[in-house]
Amino acid sequence: MARKYHICVKLAAQLLIPSATWALTDPFDVREATIDSVHNALFTRITTCRQVVSSFIARIETYNPVINAIISLNPTALSTADRLDARLASGNVTGALFCIPVLLKDNFDTADIPTTAGCLALADNRPLHDAPTVAALRDAGAIILGKANLHELALEGISVSSLGGQTVNPYDLTRTPGGSSGGSGAALAANFAVLSTGTDTVNSLRSPASANSLFSVRPTRGLLSRAGVIPVSYTQDSVGALARTVKDLAVALTVMARVGYDAADNTTAAVPTEVRGVDYSAALYGSSLRGLRLGLVGGFFNHTASAETSPVNEAMALGIRHLRSAGATLVNITDAIYNTTALAALDVQTFEYRSLLTAYLSSRPAPPNSFADIYTSGNFLVLPSGYPYITKSTVSSTAAPAYLPALHAIRSLTQSLQTTFATHALDALIYPEQKNLVVKLGSPSQSGRNGILAALTGSPVVTVPIGFTAASGEAPSGVPMGMEILGRPWSEGVLLNIARHVGELMLVRRMPPFANGTVESREYGTVPVIRPDVRNIPKQYPVGIL
């Protein structure tokens, strides 16, 4: 399938582009741009790769000062675009992501941009190599446009960091964008790129998707290599992508999964032979919702009426009506194990964080080279709720007496989850990503999220937009909400197919009003420097004091 795509693209380029330069016949609007729309504009000579990249940079320059989603831009982005334009003119076009601008969460290693995880202590962390998933994106023709802010070191869900400051939700400037991949979510919602990447230790890919009207995928543990990404938990970490459409998400997953087995992350050895090399975009077509059996997890709702919970429950109720009208059967799942408070007690990241972070840093050419180096530097963020996490990580390890019993309980939970699927003959489980709306700026934590089940069991999940609250003065088009679709291991194709049908049923995605305008095209000689506004860190989050 990939080879056929490359041949078609190459033929199109040879037929349509006779010379290395041409005059633009019509401006290309990058708002809500998709992989297909960028390629169509390139191959029909409406635009150039340089102009596509320049247009996204112009949007970042215009709107990033409001939402503070970007930590850095890639100084080689424009020169890379020029090289791709030369290839386009000569007909040498390959790659499913040819000239597709991608923003990386700033915990993915890149050889041409510092990898900071939003931490002042890591401001000069310059990896020698790209993470394997980043290399796969580049090999497919993607342009790494820059790095997005995150919750510092991916340890919480409100997307504030000592280096990057506080990222703001583009739909409601009084709220957080979810997290920890909140910069990736906010930037993509505001049309700063076509795709973005994220990581997920408990909720961190799915929370920003839900809060920013996006699609995301947390794949089965092992499908994507986690090597070259600043770690938190061997048991729970995952990497993935965010997109504005299911099709773009499927293409991104296909490309990132091409890494295959990676000795630097032994979980990749578990991928079944029949899953390797799958084209997930092909899985989007055919099938329907009719006859599907979807388990509705009752324990993942908060039915206490309030301004923060009722809109979520109403959006889910509407989504359920749509699913039933399309022929799906909803099965109520009431097992006591599906309780997020009880599941949170199994979280093992604080046992694993210190040793994993030290292992990552010890391979770096310059300090800091350990967990202790960072947390004695004075250059890190402190959260009222988050720094029991660090003090616990300081004294905990995988040798702690409670660690092995927790792993045993996680294995039992994983078996119980599969029993639920078998007992009820389910195709997937569904539930709101968050029981309440994404929290306000200054909140101590991102409360009410439901991501722990997938994080512990390593199950695949696709997040889909399911609605908006009513418009208000603070949220002119409403606050977005999302739903998780969780499946059996290696069922990403099934989940993406369901997500496509749900997306077509509900047609939820919309742009944030503040960033809805066009931005005048600009000619850049060099990539501008982005300086995050760290002045907007809420005053209750000090830097460097334990």
Secondary structure as a PSIPRED ss2 file (coil, helix, strand):
# PSIPRED VFORMAT (PSIPRED V4.0)

   1 M C   1.000  0.000  0.000
   2 A H   0.000  1.000  0.000
   3 R H   0.000  1.000  0.000
   4 K H   0.000  1.000  0.000
   5 Y H   0.000  1.000  0.000
   6 H H   0.000  1.000  0.000
   7 I H   0.000  1.000  0.000
   8 C H   0.000  1.000  0.000
   9 V H   0.000  1.000  0.000
  10 K H   0.000  1.000  0.000
  11 L H   0.000  1.000  0.000
  12 A H   0.000  1.000  0.000
  13 A H   0.000  1.000  0.000
  14 Q H   0.000  1.000  0.000
  15 L H   0.000  1.000  0.000
  16 L H   0.000  1.000  0.000
  17 I C   1.000  0.000  0.000
  18 P C   1.000  0.000  0.000
  19 S C   1.000  0.000  0.000
  20 A C   1.000  0.000  0.000
  21 T C   1.000  0.000  0.000
  22 W C   1.000  0.000  0.000
  23 A C   1.000  0.000  0.000
  24 L C   1.000  0.000  0.000
  25 T C   1.000  0.000  0.000
  26 D C   1.000  0.000  0.000
  27 P C   1.000  0.000  0.000
  28 F C   1.000  0.000  0.000
  29 D C   1.000  0.000  0.000
  30 V C   1.000  0.000  0.000
  31 R C   1.000  0.000  0.000
  32 E C   1.000  0.000  0.000
  33 A C   1.000  0.000  0.000
  34 T C   1.000  0.000  0.000
  35 I H   0.000  1.000  0.000
  36 D H   0.000  1.000  0.000
  37 S H   0.000  1.000  0.000
  38 V H   0.000  1.000  0.000
  39 H H   0.000  1.000  0.000
  40 N H   0.000  1.000  0.000
  41 A H   0.000  1.000  0.000
  42 L H   0.000  1.000  0.000
  43 F H   0.000  1.000  0.000
  44 T C   1.000  0.000  0.000
  45 R C   1.000  0.000  0.000
  46 I C   1.000  0.000  0.000
  47 T C   1.000  0.000  0.000
  48 T C   1.000  0.000  0.000
  49 C H   0.000  1.000  0.000
  50 R H   0.000  1.000  0.000
  51 Q H   0.000  1.000  0.000
  52 V H   0.000  1.000  0.000
  53 V H   0.000  1.000  0.000
  54 S H   0.000  1.000  0.000
  55 S H   0.000  1.000  0.000
  56 F H   0.000  1.000  0.000
  57 I H   0.000  1.000  0.000
  58 A H   0.000  1.000  0.000
  59 R H   0.000  1.000  0.000
  60 I H   0.000  1.000  0.000
  61 E H   0.000  1.000  0.000
  62 T H   0.000  1.000  0.000
  63 Y H   0.000  1.000  0.000
  64 N H   0.000  1.000  0.000
  65 P H   0.000  1.000  0.000
  66 V H   0.000  1.000  0.000
  67 I H   0.000  1.000  0.000
  68 N C   1.000  0.000  0.000
  69 A C   1.000  0.000  0.000
  70 I E   0.000  0.000  1.000
  71 I E   0.000  0.000  1.000
  72 S E   0.000  0.000  1.000
  73 L E   0.000  0.000  1.000
  74 N C   1.000  0.000  0.000
  75 P C   1.000  0.000  0.000
  76 T C   1.000  0.000  0.000
  77 A H   0.000  1.000  0.000
  78 L H   0.000  1.000  0.000
  79 S H   0.000  1.000  0.000
  80 T H   0.000  1.000  0.000
  81 A H   0.000  1.000  0.000
  82 D H   0.000  1.000  0.000
  83 R H   0.000  1.000  0.000
  84 L H   0.000  1.000  0.000
  85 D H   0.000  1.000  0.000
  86 A H   0.000  1.000  0.000
  87 R H   0.000  1.000  0.000
  88 L H   0.000  1.000  0.000
  89 A H   0.000  1.000  0.000
  90 S H   0.000  1.000  0.000
  91 G C   1.000  0.000  0.000
  92 N C   1.000  0.000  0.000
  93 V C   1.000  0.000  0.000
  94 T C   1.000  0.000  0.000
  95 G C   1.000  0.000  0.000
  96 A C   1.000  0.000  0.000
  97 L C   1.000  0.000  0.000
  98 F C   1.000  0.000  0.000
  99 C C   1.000  0.000  0.000
 100 I C   1.000  0.000  0.000
 101 P E   0.000  0.000  1.000
 102 V E   0.000  0.000  1.000
 103 L E   0.000  0.000  1.000
 104 L E   0.000  0.000  1.000
 105 K E   0.000  0.000  1.000
 106 D C   1.000  0.000  0.000
 107 N C   1.000  0.000  0.000
 108 F E   0.000  0.000  1.000
 109 D C   1.000  0.000  0.000
 110 T C   1.000  0.000  0.000
 111 A C   1.000  0.000  0.000
 112 D C   1.000  0.000  0.000
 113 I C   1.000  0.000  0.000
 114 P C   1.000  0.000  0.000
 115 T C   1.000  0.000  0.000
 116 T C   1.000  0.000  0.000
 117 A C   1.000  0.000  0.000
 118 G C   1.000  0.000  0.000
 119 C C   1.000  0.000  0.000
 120 L H   0.000  1.000  0.000
 121 A H   0.000  1.000  0.000
 122 L H   0.000  1.000  0.000
 123 A C   1.000  0.000  0.000
 124 D C   1.000  0.000  0.000
 125 N C   1.000  0.000  0.000
 126 R C   1.000  0.000  0.000
 127 P C   1.000  0.000  0.000
 128 L C   1.000  0.000  0.000
 129 H C   1.000  0.000  0.000
 130 D C   1.000  0.000  0.000
 131 A C   1.000  0.000  0.000
 132 P H   0.000  1.000  0.000
 133 T H   0.000  1.000  0.000
 134 V H   0.000  1.000  0.000
 135 A H   0.000  1.000  0.000
 136 A H   0.000  1.000  0.000
 137 L H   0.000  1.000  0.000
 138 R H   0.000  1.000  0.000
 139 D H   0.000  1.000  0.000
 140 A C   1.000  0.000  0.000
 141 G C   1.000  0.000  0.000
 142 A C   1.000  0.000  0.000
 143 I E   0.000  0.000  1.000
 144 I E   0.000  0.000  1.000
 145 L E   0.000  0.000  1.000
 146 G E   0.000  0.000  1.000
 147 K E   0.000  0.000  1.000
 148 A E   0.000  0.000  1.000
 149 N C   1.000  0.000  0.000
 150 L C   1.000  0.000  0.000
 151 H C   1.000  0.000  0.000
 152 E H   0.000  1.000  0.000
 153 L H   0.000  1.000  0.000
 154 A H   0.000  1.000  0.000
 155 L C   1.000  0.000  0.000
 156 E C   1.000  0.000  0.000
 157 G C   1.000  0.000  0.000
 158 I C   1.000  0.000  0.000
 159 S C   1.000  0.000  0.000
 160 V E   0.000  0.000  1.000
 161 S E   0.000  0.000  1.000
 162 S C   1.000  0.000  0.000
 163 L C   1.000  0.000  0.000
 164 G C   1.000  0.000  0.000
 165 G E   0.000  0.000  1.000
 166 Q E   0.000  0.000  1.000
 167 T C   1.000  0.000  0.000
 168 V C   1.000  0.000  0.000
 169 N C   1.000  0.000  0.000
 170 P C   1.000  0.000  0.000
 171 Y C   1.000  0.000  0.000
 172 D C   1.000  0.000  0.000
 173 L C   1.000  0.000  0.000
 174 T C   1.000  0.000  0.000
 175 R E   0.000  0.000  1.000
 176 T C   1.000  0.000  0.000
 177 P C   1.000  0.000  0.000
 178 G C   1.000  0.000  0.000
 179 G C   1.000  0.000  0.000
 180 S C   1.000  0.000  0.000
 181 S C   1.000  0.000  0.000
 182 G H   0.000  1.000  0.000
 183 G H   0.000  1.000  0.000
 184 S H   0.000  1.000  0.000
 185 G H   0.000  1.000  0.000
 186 A H   0.000  1.000  0.000
 187 A H   0.000  1.000  0.000
 188 L H   0.000  1.000  0.000
 189 A H   0.000  1.000  0.000
 190 A C   1.000  0.000  0.000
 191 N C   1.000  0.000  0.000
 192 F C   1.000  0.000  0.000
 193 A C   1.000  0.000  0.000
 194 V C   1.000  0.000  0.000
 195 L E   0.000  0.000  1.000
 196 S E   0.000  0.000  1.000
 197 T E   0.000  0.000  1.000
 198 G E   0.000  0.000  1.000
 199 T E   0.000  0.000  1.000
 200 D E   0.000  0.000  1.000
 201 T C   1.000  0.000  0.000
 202 V C   1.000  0.000  0.000
 203 N C   1.000  0.000  0.000
 204 S C   1.000  0.000  0.000
 205 L C   1.000  0.000  0.000
 206 R H   0.000  1.000  0.000
 207 S H   0.000  1.000  0.000
 208 P H   0.000  1.000  0.000
 209 A H   0.000  1.000  0.000
 210 S H   0.000  1.000  0.000
 211 A H   0.000  1.000  0.000
 212 N C   1.000  0.000  0.000
 213 S C   1.000  0.000  0.000
 214 L C   1.000  0.000  0.000
 215 F E   0.000  0.000  1.000
 216 S E   0.000  0.000  1.000
 217 V E   0.000  0.000  1.000
 218 R E   0.000  0.000  1.000
 219 P C   1.000  0.000  0.000
 220 T C   1.000  0.000  0.000
 221 R C   1.000  0.000  0.000
 222 G C   1.000  0.000  0.000
 223 L C   1.000  0.000  0.000
 224 L C   1.000  0.000  0.000
 225 S C   1.000  0.000  0.000
 226 R C   1.000  0.000  0.000
 227 A C   1.000  0.000  0.000
 228 G C   1.000  0.000  0.000
 229 V E   0.000  0.000  1.000
 230 I C   1.000  0.000  0.000
 231 P C   1.000  0.000  0.000
 232 V C   1.000  0.000  0.000
 233 S C   1.000  0.000  0.000
 234 Y C   1.000  0.000  0.000
 235 T C   1.000  0.000  0.000
 236 Q C   1.000  0.000  0.000
 237 D C   1.000  0.000  0.000
 238 S E   0.000  0.000  1.000
 239 V E   0.000  0.000  1.000
 240 G E   0.000  0.000  1.000
 241 A E   0.000  0.000  1.000
 242 L E   0.000  0.000  1.000
 243 A E   0.000  0.000  1.000
 244 R C   1.000  0.000  0.000
 245 T C   1.000  0.000  0.000
 246 V H   0.000  1.000  0.000
 247 K H   0.000  1.000  0.000
 248 D H   0.000  1.000  0.000
 249 L H   0.000  1.000  0.000
 250 A H   0.000  1.000  0.000
 251 V H   0.000  1.000  0.000
 252 A H   0.000  1.000  0.000
 253 L H   0.000  1.000  0.000
 254 T H   0.000  1.000  0.000
 255 V H   0.000  1.000  0.000
 256 M H   0.000  1.000  0.000
 257 A H   0.000  1.000  0.000
 258 R H   0.000  1.000  0.000
 259 V H   0.000  1.000  0.000
 260 G C   1.000  0.000  0.000
 261 Y C   1.000  0.000  0.000
 262 D E   0.000  0.000  1.000
 263 A C   1.000  0.000  0.000
 264 A C   1.000  0.000  0.000
 265 D E   0.000  0.000  1.000
 266 N H   0.000  1.000  0.000
 267 T H   0.000  1.000  0.000
 268 T H   0.000  1.000  0.000
 269 A H   0.000  1.000  0.000
 270 A H   0.000  1.000  0.000
 271 V C   1.000  0.000  0.000
 272 P C   1.000  0.000  0.000
 273 T H   0.000  1.000  0.000
 274 E H   0.000  1.000  0.000
 275 V H   0.000  1.000  0.000
 276 R C   1.000  0.000  0.000
 277 G C   1.000  0.000  0.000
 278 V C   1.000  0.000  0.000
 279 D C   1.000  0.000  0.000
 280 Y C   1.000  0.000  0.000
 281 S C   1.000  0.000  0.000
 282 A H   0.000  1.000  0.000
 283 A H   0.000  1.000  0.000
 284 L H   0.000  1.000  0.000
 285 Y C   1.000  0.000  0.000
 286 G C   1.000  0.000  0.000
 287 S C   1.000  0.000  0.000
 288 S C   1.000  0.000  0.000
 289 L C   1.000  0.000  0.000
 290 R C   1.000  0.000  0.000
 291 G C   1.000  0.000  0.000
 292 L C   1.000  0.000  0.000
 293 R E   0.000  0.000  1.000
 294 L E   0.000  0.000  1.000
 295 G E   0.000  0.000  1.000
 296 L E   0.000  0.000  1.000
 297 V E   0.000  0.000  1.000
 298 G H   0.000  1.000  0.000
 299 G H   0.000  1.000  0.000
 300 F H   0.000  1.000  0.000
 301 F C   1.000  0.000  0.000
 302 N C   1.000  0.000  0.000
 303 H C   1.000  0.000  0.000
 304 T C   1.000  0.000  0.000
 305 A C   1.000  0.000  0.000
 306 S C   1.000  0.000  0.000
 307 A C   1.000  0.000  0.000
 308 E C   1.000  0.000  0.000
 309 T C   1.000  0.000  0.000
 310 S H   0.000  1.000  0.000
 311 P H   0.000  1.000  0.000
 312 V H   0.000  1.000  0.000
 313 N H   0.000  1.000  0.000
 314 E H   0.000  1.000  0.000
 315 A H   0.000  1.000  0.000
 316 M H   0.000  1.000  0.000
 317 A H   0.000  1.000  0.000
 318 L H   0.000  1.000  0.000
 319 G H   0.000  1.000  0.000
 320 I H   0.000  1.000  0.000
 321 R H   0.000  1.000  0.000
 322 H H   0.000  1.000  0.000
 323 L H   0.000  1.000  0.000
 324 R H   0.000  1.000  0.000
 325 S H   0.000  1.000  0.000
 326 A C   1.000  0.000  0.000
 327 G C   1.000  0.000  0.000
 328 A C   1.000  0.000  0.000
 329 T E   0.000  0.000  1.000
 330 L E   0.000  0.000  1.000
 331 V E   0.000  0.000  1.000
 332 N E   0.000  0.000  1.000
 333 I E   0.000  0.000  1.000
 334 T C   1.000  0.000  0.000
 335 D C   1.000  0.000  0.000
 336 A C   1.000  0.000  0.000
 337 I C   1.000  0.000  0.000
 338 Y C   1.000  0.000  0.000
 339 N C   1.000  0.000  0.000
 340 T H   0.000  1.000  0.000
 341 T H   0.000  1.000  0.000
 342 A H   0.000  1.000  0.000
 343 L H   0.000  1.000  0.000
 344 A H   0.000  1.000  0.000
 345 A C   1.000  0.000  0.000
 346 L C   1.000  0.000  0.000
 347 D C   1.000  0.000  0.000
 348 V C   1.000  0.000  0.000
 349 Q H   0.000  1.000  0.000
 350 T H   0.000  1.000  0.000
 351 F H   0.000  1.000  0.000
 352 E H   0.000  1.000  0.000
 353 Y H   0.000  1.000  0.000
 354 R H   0.000  1.000  0.000
 355 S H   0.000  1.000  0.000
 356 L H   0.000  1.000  0.000
 357 L H   0.000  1.000  0.000
 358 T H   0.000  1.000  0.000
 359 A H   0.000  1.000  0.000
 360 Y H   0.000  1.000  0.000
 361 L H   0.000  1.000  0.000
 362 S H   0.000  1.000  0.000
 363 S C   1.000  0.000  0.000
 364 R C   1.000  0.000  0.000
 365 P C   1.000  0.000  0.000
 366 A C   1.000  0.000  0.000
 367 P C   1.000  0.000  0.000
 368 P C   1.000  0.000  0.000
 369 N C   1.000  0.000  0.000
 370 S C   1.000  0.000  0.000
 371 F H   0.000  1.000  0.000
 372 A H   0.000  1.000  0.000
 373 D H   0.000  1.000  0.000
 374 I H   0.000  1.000  0.000
 375 Y H   0.000  1.000  0.000
 376 T C   1.000  0.000  0.000
 377 S C   1.000  0.000  0.000
 378 G C   1.000  0.000  0.000
 379 N C   1.000  0.000  0.000
 380 F C   1.000  0.000  0.000
 381 L E   0.000  0.000  1.000
 382 V C   1.000  0.000  0.000
 383 L C   1.000  0.000  0.000
 384 P C   1.000  0.000  0.000
 385 S C   1.000  0.000  0.000
 386 G C   1.000  0.000  0.000
 387 Y H   0.000  1.000  0.000
 388 P H   0.000  1.000  0.000
 389 Y H   0.000  1.000  0.000
 390 I H   0.000  1.000  0.000
 391 T H   0.000  1.000  0.000
 392 K H   0.000  1.000  0.000
 393 S H   0.000  1.000  0.000
 394 T H   0.000  1.000  0.000
 395 V H   0.000  1.000  0.000
 396 S C   1.000  0.000  0.000
 397 S C   1.000  0.000  0.000
 398 T C   1.000  0.000  0.000
 399 A C   1.000  0.000  0.000
 400 A C   1.000  0.000  0.000
 401 P C   1.000  0.000  0.000
 402 A C   1.000  0.000  0.000
 403 Y H   0.000  1.000  0.000
 404 L H   0.000  1.000  0.000
 405 P H   0.000  1.000  0.000
 406 A H   0.000  1.000  0.000
 407 L H   0.000  1.000  0.000
 408 H H   0.000  1.000  0.000
 409 A H   0.000  1.000  0.000
 410 I H   0.000  1.000  0.000
 411 R H   0.000  1.000  0.000
 412 S H   0.000  1.000  0.000
 413 L H   0.000  1.000  0.000
 414 T H   0.000  1.000  0.000
 415 Q H   0.000  1.000  0.000
 416 S H   0.000  1.000  0.000
 417 L H   0.000  1.000  0.000
 418 Q H   0.000  1.000  0.000
 419 T H   0.000  1.000  0.000
 420 T H   0.000  1.000  0.000
 421 F H   0.000  1.000  0.000
 422 A H   0.000  1.000  0.000
 423 T H   0.000  1.000  0.000
 424 H H   0.000  1.000  0.000
 425 A C   1.000  0.000  0.000
 426 L C   1.000  0.000  0.000
 427 D C   1.000  0.000  0.000
 428 A E   0.000  0.000  1.000
 429 L E   0.000  0.000  1.000
 430 I E   0.000  0.000  1.000
 431 Y E   0.000  0.000  1.000
 432 P E   0.000  0.000  1.000
 433 E C   1.000  0.000  0.000
 434 Q E   0.000  0.000  1.000
 435 K C   1.000  0.000  0.000
 436 N C   1.000  0.000  0.000
 437 L C   1.000  0.000  0.000
 438 V C   1.000  0.000  0.000
 439 V C   1.000  0.000  0.000
 440 K E   0.000  0.000  1.000
 441 L C   1.000  0.000  0.000
 442 G C   1.000  0.000  0.000
 443 S C   1.000  0.000  0.000
 444 P C   1.000  0.000  0.000
 445 S C   1.000  0.000  0.000
 446 Q C   1.000  0.000  0.000
 447 S C   1.000  0.000  0.000
 448 G C   1.000  0.000  0.000
 449 R E   0.000  0.000  1.000
 450 N C   1.000  0.000  0.000
 451 G C   1.000  0.000  0.000
 452 I H   0.000  1.000  0.000
 453 L H   0.000  1.000  0.000
 454 A H   0.000  1.000  0.000
 455 A H   0.000  1.000  0.000
 456 L H   0.000  1.000  0.000
 457 T H   0.000  1.000  0.000
 458 G C   1.000  0.000  0.000
 459 S C   1.000  0.000  0.000
 460 P C   1.000  0.000  0.000
 461 V E   0.000  0.000  1.000
 462 V E   0.000  0.000  1.000
 463 T E   0.000  0.000  1.000
 464 V E   0.000  0.000  1.000
 465 P E   0.000  0.000  1.000
 466 I E   0.000  0.000  1.000
 467 G E   0.000  0.000  1.000
 468 F E   0.000  0.000  1.000
 469 T C   1.000  0.000  0.000
 470 A C   1.000  0.000  0.000
 471 A C   1.000  0.000  0.000
 472 S C   1.000  0.000  0.000
 473 G C   1.000  0.000  0.000
 474 E C   1.000  0.000  0.000
 475 A C   1.000  0.000  0.000
 476 P C   1.000  0.000  0.000
 477 S C   1.000  0.000  0.000
 478 G C   1.000  0.000  0.000
 479 V C   1.000  0.000  0.000
 480 P E   0.000  0.000  1.000
 481 M E   0.000  0.000  1.000
 482 G E   0.000  0.000  1.000
 483 M E   0.000  0.000  1.000
 484 E E   0.000  0.000  1.000
 485 I E   0.000  0.000  1.000
 486 L E   0.000  0.000  1.000
 487 G C   1.000  0.000  0.000
 488 R C   1.000  0.000  0.000
 489 P C   1.000  0.000  0.000
 490 W C   1.000  0.000  0.000
 491 S C   1.000  0.000  0.000
 492 E H   0.000  1.000  0.000
 493 G H   0.000  1.000  0.000
 494 V H   0.000  1.000  0.000
 495 L H   0.000  1.000  0.000
 496 L H   0.000  1.000  0.000
 497 N H   0.000  1.000  0.000
 498 I H   0.000  1.000  0.000
 499 A H   0.000  1.000  0.000
 500 R H   0.000  1.000  0.000
 501 H H   0.000  1.000  0.000
 502 V H   0.000  1.000  0.000
 503 G H   0.000  1.000  0.000
 504 E H   0.000  1.000  0.000
 505 L H   0.000  1.000  0.000
 506 M H   0.000  1.000  0.000
 507 L C   1.000  0.000  0.000
 508 V C   1.000  0.000  0.000
 509 R C   1.000  0.000  0.000
 510 R C   1.000  0.000  0.000
 511 M C   1.000  0.000  0.000
 512 P C   1.000  0.000  0.000
 513 P H   0.000  1.000  0.000
 514 F H   0.000  1.000  0.000
 515 A H   0.000  1.000  0.000
 516 N C   1.000  0.000  0.000
 517 G C   1.000  0.000  0.000
 518 T C   1.000  0.000  0.000
 519 V C   1.000  0.000  0.000
 520 E C   1.000  0.000  0.000
 521 S C   1.000  0.000  0.000
 522 R C   1.000  0.000  0.000
 523 E C   1.000  0.000  0.000
 524 Y C   1.000  0.000  0.000
 525 G C   1.000  0.000  0.000
 526 T C   1.000  0.000  0.000
 527 V C   1.000  0.000  0.000
 528 P C   1.000  0.000  0.000
 529 V C   1.000  0.000  0.000
 530 I C   1.000  0.000  0.000
 531 R C   1.000  0.000  0.000
 532 P C   1.000  0.000  0.000
 533 D C   1.000  0.000  0.000
 534 V H   0.000  1.000  0.000
 535 R H   0.000  1.000  0.000
 536 N H   0.000  1.000  0.000
 537 I C   1.000  0.000  0.000
 538 P C   1.000  0.000  0.000
 539 K C   1.000  0.000  0.000
 540 Q C   1.000  0.000  0.000
 541 Y C   1.000  0.000  0.000
 542 P C   1.000  0.000  0.000
 543 V E   0.000  0.000  1.000
 544 G C   1.000  0.000  0.000
 545 I C   1.000  0.000  0.000
 546 L C   1.000  0.000  0.000
